[in-house]
Amino acid sequence: MPTVNVKNTEGKTVGEIALSEALFAAEVNPFAMHMVVRAILNGRRVGTQSALTRTEVRGGGKKIYRQKGTGRARHHGSRAPQFKKGGVVFAPKPRGYDISVPKKVRRLAMRSAFTSKAQAEEIIVLDRLALPAPKTREMVKVLRNLGATKKALVLVAEKDESLLRASRNIPGVTVALINTINVYEILRHDAFILTRDAVRQAEEVYAQ
């Protein structure tokens, strides 16, 4: 069973916590994580791109020059793709990019993401996260004490408005609840910070 040191907001070790093997020591499946990340990113695409084909371009009905005797290729109108203001070959049209991922694959990807963070020793567990004031400088001080100077994902068990206000202006820092995180958010951050309560709650939700 993997264990991680528990720290306080000053960066000092105050204890140790045992992590669930089902969530933090599972078999990492890169294919499942890749599939889920693709589905998440594809879901963010609007898919409203559109262009006109040669049948949809306005005008060009008049024959541009006589059929024979010019030494040029035979053309009827000017809507072909090779002409200026002509149609587009294989023009993009509005479409959806959604990918359907089975529930078992999503859960496998989540366990793989947690385990990969544990194997990379990027998990930081806090005893509790309570700021003296909802100020950005207070959150920056905590992150500096924890050594999380790059992109950090802070996972908490309950919504804390003070914490959200203190962290929303810090580039690369995301505060999230258990039921709002996804594989992409976990993997794209360098530091994965969880409170002790968030660890237990994550094990209850995702270790199954």
MOWO-V706410 format. One record per residue. N is the residue number from 1. RES is the residue in one letter. PHI is phi in whole degrees, -180 to 180 (999 if undefined). Layout:
N;RES;PHI, N;RES;PHI
//
This chain:
1;M;999, 2;P;-69, 3;T;-127, 4;V;-136, 5;N;-69, 6;V;-99, 7;K;-116, 8;N;-101, 9;T;-68, 10;E;-90, 11;G;87, 12;K;-93, 13;T;-76, 14;V;-120, 15;G;170, 16;E;-145, 17;I;-132, 18;A;-90, 19;L;-99, 20;S;-69, 21;E;-67, 22;A;-67, 23;L;-109, 24;F;-108, 25;A;-139, 26;A;-84, 27;E;-78, 28;V;-78, 29;N;-116, 30;P;-60, 31;F;-63, 32;A;-65, 33;M;-64, 34;H;-63, 35;M;-65, 36;V;-70, 37;V;-62, 38;R;-61, 39;A;-64, 40;I;-67, 41;L;-68, 42;N;-66, 43;G;-66, 44;R;-86, 45;R;-78, 46;V;-77, 47;G;72, 48;T;-101, 49;Q;-63, 50;S;-159, 51;A;-142, 52;L;-96, 53;T;-85, 54;R;-66, 55;T;-83, 56;E;-107, 57;V;-70, 58;R;-77, 59;G;86, 60;G;80, 61;G;-78, 62;K;-81, 63;K;-65, 64;I;-76, 65;Y;-160, 66;R;-64, 67;Q;-67, 68;K;-124, 69;G;92, 70;T;-95, 71;G;80, 72;R;-105, 73;A;-67, 74;R;-79, 75;H;-137, 76;H;-94, 77;G;-130, 78;S;-108, 79;R;-93, 80;A;-68, 81;P;-61, 82;Q;-77, 83;F;-96, 84;K;-62, 85;K;66, 86;G;-82, 87;G;-73, 88;V;-102, 89;V;-74, 90;F;51, 91;A;-60, 92;P;-67, 93;K;-129, 94;P;-55, 95;R;-157, 96;G;-101, 97;Y;-112, 98;D;-63, 99;I;-118, 100;S;-87, 101;V;-117, 102;P;-60, 103;K;-61, 104;K;-64, 105;V;-69, 106;R;-63, 107;R;-69, 108;L;-64, 109;A;-65, 110;M;-65, 111;R;-63, 112;S;-66, 113;A;-66, 114;F;-61, 115;T;-66, 116;S;-64, 117;K;-69, 118;A;-67, 119;Q;-67, 120;A;-83, 121;E;56, 122;E;-106, 123;I;-92, 124;I;-122, 125;V;-105, 126;L;-103, 127;D;-63, 128;R;-161, 129;L;-126, 130;A;-131, 131;L;-88, 132;P;-65, 133;A;-154, 134;P;-76, 135;K;-116, 136;T;-62, 137;R;-63, 138;E;-69, 139;M;-69, 140;V;-62, 141;K;-64, 142;V;-64, 143;L;-63, 144;R;-66, 145;N;-64, 146;L;-87, 147;G;78, 148;A;-97, 149;T;-90, 150;K;-103, 151;K;-71, 152;A;-133, 153;L;-108, 154;V;-104, 155;L;-107, 156;V;-121, 157;A;-84, 158;E;-131, 159;K;-69, 160;D;-130, 161;E;-62, 162;S;-63, 163;L;-68, 164;L;-65, 165;R;-66, 166;A;-75, 167;S;-111, 168;R;-71, 169;N;-98, 170;I;-94, 171;P;-62, 172;G;83, 173;V;-108, 174;T;-129, 175;V;-107, 176;A;-142, 177;L;-94, 178;I;-59, 179;N;-85, 180;T;-115, 181;I;-85, 182;N;-143, 183;V;-62, 184;Y;-62, 185;E;-65, 186;I;-66, 187;L;-75, 188;R;-83, 189;H;-100, 190;D;-80, 191;A;-108, 192;F;-119, 193;I;-104, 194;L;-131, 195;T;-80, 196;R;-60, 197;D;-66, 198;A;-67, 199;V;-62, 200;R;-65, 201;Q;-69, 202;A;-64, 203;E;-67, 204;E;-69, 205;V;-86, 206;Y;-108, 207;A;-82, 208;Q;-77
//
